[in-house]
């Protein structure tokens, strides 16, 4: 098992990522003007598709979801909350981040 920390910049509000199985998200923050998360991954693990959604404060949410973290953008003018979507959906198109 080889562990590393990988960075996942988030583009858009609905994010589908191929990630190593067992990936653990460590931190969500703003970097270079956009939301980003860092995760501990096992680089030897097989890959799985995971889905995430950024919600603005006060925005209605789909269920079920699991809270990951909160990110402030533009000096706190915009606040978004990252959730992992825990129910499968056939309407999401897979995206791969490298």
PLY file of the C-alpha trace (Angstrom):
ply
format ascii 1.0
element vertex 98
property float x
property float y
property float z
element edge 97
property int vertex1
property int vertex2
end_header
0.00 0.00 0.00
1.38 3.38 -1.06
-0.38 6.37 0.48
-0.25 9.90 -0.88
-2.27 13.10 -0.55
-3.94 14.09 -3.80
-5.62 17.38 -4.64
-9.04 17.48 -6.32
-10.04 20.90 -7.71
-13.84 21.10 -7.99
-15.31 22.40 -11.25
-19.04 23.05 -11.12
-21.58 22.09 -8.48
-22.11 18.42 -9.47
-18.80 16.57 -9.46
-18.24 12.91 -10.37
-14.70 11.68 -9.72
-12.90 8.42 -10.24
-10.91 7.89 -7.02
-8.96 5.03 -5.42
-11.15 2.82 -3.22
-10.95 3.86 0.42
-9.98 7.48 -0.31
-10.45 9.65 2.78
-11.10 13.37 2.32
-8.95 15.42 4.67
-9.72 19.08 3.97
-11.90 21.34 1.82
-10.76 24.89 1.05
-10.39 27.59 -1.58
-7.28 27.50 -3.76
-6.63 29.77 -6.74
-10.17 31.16 -6.50
-12.01 27.83 -6.59
-13.13 25.08 -4.24
-10.66 22.21 -3.77
-10.34 19.20 -1.54
-7.33 17.16 -0.47
-7.60 13.44 0.17
-5.49 10.59 1.48
-5.40 7.90 -1.21
-3.93 4.44 -1.60
-2.28 4.68 -5.02
-2.31 0.88 -5.37
-6.09 0.57 -4.85
-8.53 0.01 -7.67
-10.69 2.94 -8.76
-14.33 3.70 -7.99
-16.67 6.48 -9.07
-17.76 8.89 -6.31
-20.18 11.77 -6.65
-20.12 15.10 -4.84
-22.30 18.21 -4.82
-21.60 21.77 -3.73
-24.61 23.48 -2.16
-24.85 27.18 -1.41
-26.10 28.18 2.03
-29.93 28.09 1.94
-30.11 25.93 -1.20
-32.49 22.91 -1.09
-30.62 19.61 -0.88
-31.15 16.21 -2.42
-30.96 13.20 -0.12
-29.17 11.11 0.90
-25.92 13.00 1.23
-22.99 12.99 3.65
-21.31 16.23 4.76
-17.66 16.63 3.72
-16.77 20.27 4.42
-17.45 23.97 3.89
-15.54 26.38 1.67
-15.63 30.19 1.60
-14.97 31.89 -1.73
-14.30 35.54 -2.63
-13.22 36.43 0.89
-16.32 34.84 2.43
-18.86 36.49 0.11
-19.90 33.02 -1.11
-20.20 29.99 1.17
-20.57 26.48 -0.25
-20.94 23.15 1.52
-19.54 19.98 -0.04
-21.54 16.77 0.34
-20.93 13.31 -1.02
-23.98 11.83 -2.73
-24.50 8.42 -1.20
-27.32 7.17 -3.46
-26.59 5.97 -7.00
-28.03 8.03 -9.83
-28.33 7.02 -13.45
-28.60 10.68 -14.47
-25.00 11.61 -13.65
-22.40 11.43 -16.40
-19.05 10.07 -15.16
-16.08 12.45 -15.15
-12.49 11.58 -14.46
-10.04 13.93 -12.72
-6.34 13.29 -13.08
0 1
1 2
2 3
3 4
4 5
5 6
6 7
7 8
8 9
9 10
10 11
11 12
12 13
13 14
14 15
15 16
16 17
17 18
18 19
19 20
20 21
21 22
22 23
23 24
24 25
25 26
26 27
27 28
28 29
29 30
30 31
31 32
32 33
33 34
34 35
35 36
36 37
37 38
38 39
39 40
40 41
41 42
42 43
43 44
44 45
45 46
46 47
47 48
48 49
49 50
50 51
51 52
52 53
53 54
54 55
55 56
56 57
57 58
58 59
59 60
60 61
61 62
62 63
63 64
64 65
65 66
66 67
67 68
68 69
69 70
70 71
71 72
72 73
73 74
74 75
75 76
76 77
77 78
78 79
79 80
80 81
81 82
82 83
83 84
84 85
85 86
86 87
87 88
88 89
89 90
90 91
91 92
92 93
93 94
94 95
95 96
96 97
